[in-house]
Amino acid sequence: MPVSRKNRLRVLRAENDLTQIETARRAKMPETRYWRIENGYDEPSDDDRRALAKVLRVTESELGFDLPAEAAQ
């Protein structure tokens, strides 16, 4: 069963044994910002995607968010 985009960050975070707070701090973003992204209230910025991909040890496309047009080409 495919993982929904909303749950993708939770799964990746769990696979890396991180809490929301640890993930936010490692990505150098406010904890509330990370929470809003993980819970589907906000879309991550380009910088957010890069930081989260690095922290969660995946590519930006593996995060499950739409990439900007120039990155998708």
Contacts in CASP RR format, 6 or more apart in sequence:
PFRMAT RR
TARGET T0000
AUTHOR 0000-0000-0000
METHOD contacts of the structure
MODEL  1
MPVSRKNRLRVLRAENDLTQIETARRAKMPETRYWRIENGYDEPSDDDRR
ALAKVLRVTESELGFDLPAEAAQ
3 11 0 8 1.000
5 64 0 8 1.000
5 65 0 8 1.000
6 38 0 8 1.000
6 39 0 8 1.000
6 40 0 8 1.000
8 63 0 8 1.000
8 64 0 8 1.000
9 37 0 8 1.000
9 38 0 8 1.000
9 52 0 8 1.000
9 56 0 8 1.000
9 63 0 8 1.000
10 38 0 8 1.000
12 56 0 8 1.000
12 58 0 8 1.000
12 62 0 8 1.000
12 63 0 8 1.000
13 19 0 8 1.000
13 20 0 8 1.000
13 23 0 8 1.000
13 38 0 8 1.000
13 56 0 8 1.000
15 56 0 8 1.000
16 23 0 8 1.000
16 55 0 8 1.000
16 56 0 8 1.000
16 57 0 8 1.000
18 26 0 8 1.000
18 55 0 8 1.000
18 56 0 8 1.000
20 31 0 8 1.000
20 34 0 8 1.000
20 35 0 8 1.000
20 38 0 8 1.000
21 31 0 8 1.000
23 34 0 8 1.000
23 52 0 8 1.000
23 55 0 8 1.000
23 56 0 8 1.000
24 30 0 8 1.000
24 31 0 8 1.000
24 33 0 8 1.000
24 34 0 8 1.000
24 35 0 8 1.000
25 31 0 8 1.000
26 55 0 8 1.000
27 34 0 8 1.000
27 48 0 8 1.000
27 51 0 8 1.000
27 52 0 8 1.000
27 54 0 8 1.000
27 55 0 8 1.000
28 51 0 8 1.000
29 48 0 8 1.000
29 51 0 8 1.000
33 42 0 8 1.000
33 48 0 8 1.000
36 42 0 8 1.000
37 43 0 8 1.000
37 44 0 8 1.000
37 48 0 8 1.000
37 52 0 8 1.000
43 65 0 8 1.000
43 66 0 8 1.000
44 52 0 8 1.000
44 63 0 8 1.000
44 65 0 8 1.000
46 68 0 8 1.000
49 60 0 8 1.000
49 63 0 8 1.000
49 65 0 8 1.000
49 67 0 8 1.000
50 60 0 8 1.000
52 63 0 8 1.000
53 59 0 8 1.000
53 60 0 8 1.000
53 62 0 8 1.000
53 63 0 8 1.000
56 63 0 8 1.000
60 67 0 8 1.000
60 71 0 8 1.000
61 67 0 8 1.000
END
